[in-house]
Amino acid sequence: MANTHVTKLRNFVVTVDDEHLPKIAQVADQLRAKGMTVESMMVTLGLISGTACGGTADFCHVPGVMTVEEQPQFDLPPSDAEVQ
């Protein structure tokens, strides 16, 4: 029987430390190299958001990363689905 396990992408927000703010693009490149799809960089705030299959441990050791937070995801049924 085929493996039906599907790895779900998770949403992450990474906070870049003050020392690396001028190099936020390089931090984003290193996150990409670790498997993150970078979706946006908020340079002024020092935030990088993206998606990945891994967990926070995959990204917390990248130089310049201060914190990594997984963002909650909610799956809603289609609008025409019956109420349960």
C-alpha positions in Angstrom: 0.0 0.0 0.0 1.3 3.4 -0.9 2.3 5.9 1.8 -0.5 8.5 2.0 1.3 10.7 4.5 1.5 14.2 3.2 3.8 16.7 4.9 2.0 19.9 5.6 3.7 23.2 5.1 3.9 25.3 8.3 4.0 29.1 8.5 6.9 30.7 10.4 7.9 34.2 11.4 11.6 34.8 12.1 12.9 37.8 14.1 16.3 39.0 13.1 18.6 40.4 15.7 19.7 44.1 15.6 23.2 43.3 14.6 22.0 41.5 11.4 19.3 43.9 10.4 21.5 45.5 7.7 22.1 41.9 6.4 18.5 40.7 6.5 18.6 39.6 2.9 21.6 37.3 3.7 19.7 35.9 6.7 16.8 35.2 4.4 19.1 33.5 1.9 20.4 31.2 4.7 16.8 30.4 5.7 16.1 29.5 2.1 19.2 27.2 2.1 17.7 25.4 5.2 14.4 24.8 3.3 12.2 27.9 4.0 10.3 29.5 1.2 10.6 33.1 2.2 7.4 34.9 1.4 8.1 38.4 2.8 10.7 40.5 4.6 9.7 43.3 6.8 13.0 45.0 6.9 12.1 47.9 9.3 10.7 45.4 11.8 13.4 42.8 11.3 10.9 40.1 10.4 11.0 37.4 7.8 7.9 35.2 7.1 7.8 32.0 5.1 6.7 28.4 4.9 8.6 25.1 5.4 7.9 21.5 6.1 10.4 21.4 9.0 10.2 22.8 12.5 11.6 25.8 14.3 14.8 23.9 15.2 15.7 23.9 11.5 16.0 27.7 11.5 17.0 28.8 15.0 20.7 28.2 14.5 21.0 30.4 11.5 23.3 33.4 12.3 21.2 36.5 12.9 18.0 34.7 13.9 16.8 35.8 17.3 13.5 33.9 17.4 11.5 31.5 15.2 7.7 31.3 15.8 5.4 28.9 14.1 2.1 30.6 13.2 -1.1 28.8 13.8 -3.1 27.6 10.8 -6.8 27.0 10.6 -8.5 24.8 8.1 -12.1 25.7 7.3 -14.6 23.6 5.5 -15.9 24.8 2.1 -18.6 27.4 2.4 -21.2 25.0 1.0 -20.4 22.2 3.5 -23.0 21.1 5.9 -22.9 22.5 9.5 -21.7 19.8 11.9 
